[in-house]
Amino acid sequence: MLDSTVAMLKLFFAFLLFLIQDPSAAISSPQTGDELRGQVQIAGNMTGPNFASAELAFKYAASDSADNWFTIQTFPQPATDSTLAVWDTTSLTDGDYTLRLRVFLADGTFQDAIVSDLKLRNDTPAPTQFVPTETALPQFSAATPLSALNQPTSTAIITFPSSTPLPVNPASVTTSSIYSTFGRGALIVLVLFIFFSLILRLRKN
C-alpha cells in the first residue's frame, strides 16, 4: 500500500514538473485553421538548456511522406516569444499545408511543434469585412400643440381694383342740391312772411 502511494506521488510530481516547464518548441502564430496569404509571419519560441539548433519547415498536407518537408529557415540560437521567420507563400499552390518547428537537443533527441490545416489562399480574394453603417433615421418635427391646431387659420381675401369714378356731369341735379335749394326757398318765404306781418301790424297801430 505504501509503495503504491509513493509511486502515485512520484507520478504526480513528475506530471506537475512537466506542466510548469516551458516547452522547447512552440508555434504561437499562425494557428490551426488559419487562412494565409502572401508573406506570413511565423511566431513562437525554441528554448531549453540542451538546445543545439532548430529548423522551421512546411509540407503539403496531402503528402503522406514523412520526408517531404521543405525548410523555411534554420536557427543556431534559441529564441523566445518572437517572430521566428517570414514565410513567402506567393510561389506556392493554394491548398492545405502543415508547419513544423523542430528543436534539436544536445543529447541527440528533438522536439516538434506542429501546426496543421493551414489554408493557403493566394488566388482567392480576401473576404471583404462588412462594416455596418449607421442608417440615418427620419427626422420628425416636434408634435404640434393642440392649441395651435385649434387656432383659426387666416384666409387670404382676394381684392379687386376699384373702378375709377366718372367725372360729375355739370348738368345733372343731385339730391343734395335739390334739398339745399328747397331749404333756401323756404327760408326766404318765411323771412318775407315775417317781414310783411310786421308791416301790417305797424299799419294797424
Order of alpha helices (4+ residues) and beta strands (2+ residues): alpha-beta-beta-beta-beta-beta-beta-beta-beta-alpha-alpha
